[in-house]
């Protein structure tokens, strides 16, 4: 963030993700790092290692009860449909300079 600032933030995060990280002039880097980890974990669930899926098409959305959910748009949503993945679940954590995330998705089985 220090080197690329607004350009980096707008390329990777939605306006709501940045707003949820605190004041615009000094967002909490650990909150953004946890969201970045969730985006990376989502790419792995999507089996997108050889695809160019923009991180901005994966959004970590805060729920009314204070948790977070994954919302996909564009290329990420298209890939989820191709892989028949539904019902994404995410857990994120951040503390003392470390961030981590786990993402799970159900695969819809055709009968």
C-alpha positions in Angstrom: 0.0 0.0 0.0 2.9 2.3 0.8 4.3 2.0 -2.7 1.2 1.8 -4.9 -1.5 3.3 -2.7 -4.8 4.1 -4.4 -3.9 2.3 -7.6 -3.3 -1.0 -5.7 -6.4 -0.6 -3.5 -8.7 0.0 -6.5 -7.3 -2.8 -8.5 -7.6 -5.4 -5.8 -10.4 -4.3 -3.5 -14.0 -3.0 -3.9 -14.8 0.4 -2.4 -16.8 -1.4 0.4 -13.8 -3.6 1.3 -11.6 -0.5 1.5 -14.2 1.4 3.6 -14.5 -1.6 5.9 -10.7 -1.4 6.6 -11.0 2.0 8.3 -10.4 5.6 7.4 -9.6 6.2 3.8 -6.4 8.1 4.6 -5.1 5.2 6.8 -6.8 1.8 6.2 -6.0 -1.1 8.5 -3.5 -3.1 6.5 -4.2 -6.3 8.5 -7.9 -6.2 7.6 -6.9 -5.8 3.9 -4.4 -8.6 4.2 -7.1 -10.9 5.6 -9.3 -10.0 2.6 -6.4 -10.6 0.2 -5.8 -14.0 1.8 -9.5 -14.8 1.3 -9.3 -13.8 -2.4 -6.3 -16.0 -2.9 -8.0 -18.9 -1.1 -11.0 -18.4 -3.4 -8.8 -18.6 -6.5 -7.6 -22.0 -5.2 -11.1 -23.2 -4.7 -12.0 -22.1 -8.2 -9.1 -24.1 -9.5 -8.0 -20.9 -11.3 -4.2 -21.3 -11.1 -3.7 -20.9 -14.9 -6.5 -18.3 -15.4 -6.3 -14.6 -15.2 -9.1 -13.9 -12.8 -9.0 -10.3 -11.4 -8.9 -10.2 -7.6 -11.5 -7.4 -7.9 -14.1 -10.0 -9.1 -13.9 -11.7 -5.6 -15.3 -9.6 -2.9 -15.3 -10.2 0.9 -18.6 -8.8 2.1 -19.4 -8.0 5.7 -22.7 -9.5 6.8 -25.3 -7.9 9.1 -24.3 -10.2 11.9 -20.6 -9.2 11.6 -19.2 -12.2 9.7 -18.0 -12.2 6.1 -19.1 -13.9 2.9 -17.6 -14.3 -0.5 -19.4 -12.6 -3.4 -18.3 -13.4 -7.0 -18.8 -11.3 -10.1 -17.4 -11.4 -13.7 -14.7 -13.9 -14.4 -14.8 -15.3 -10.9 -18.5 -16.0 -11.1 -18.1 -17.5 -14.6 -15.4 -19.8 -13.3 -17.5 -20.9 -10.3 -20.3 -21.8 -12.7 -17.9 -23.8 -14.9 -16.7 -25.7 -11.9 -20.3 -26.1 -10.6 -19.3 -24.5 -7.3 -21.9 -23.0 -5.0 -22.4 -22.0 -1.4 -19.0 -20.5 -0.6 -18.0 -20.3 3.1 -15.1 -18.2 4.3 -13.2 -17.7 7.6 -10.7 -14.9 7.9 -8.4 -13.9 10.7 -5.7 -11.3 11.4 -3.6 -10.5 14.4 -0.1 -9.0 15.1 1.0 -8.7 11.4 -0.4 -12.1 10.3 -3.5 -12.8 8.2 -5.1 -16.1 7.1 -8.2 -17.3 5.3 -9.9 -20.5 4.5 -12.6 -20.8 1.8 -14.8 -23.8 1.1 -17.4 -24.3 -1.6 -19.9 -27.0 -2.4 -19.7 -28.6 -5.8 -23.1 -29.1 -7.3 -23.4 -32.7 -8.5 -25.3 -33.4 -11.7 -27.7 -36.3 -11.5 
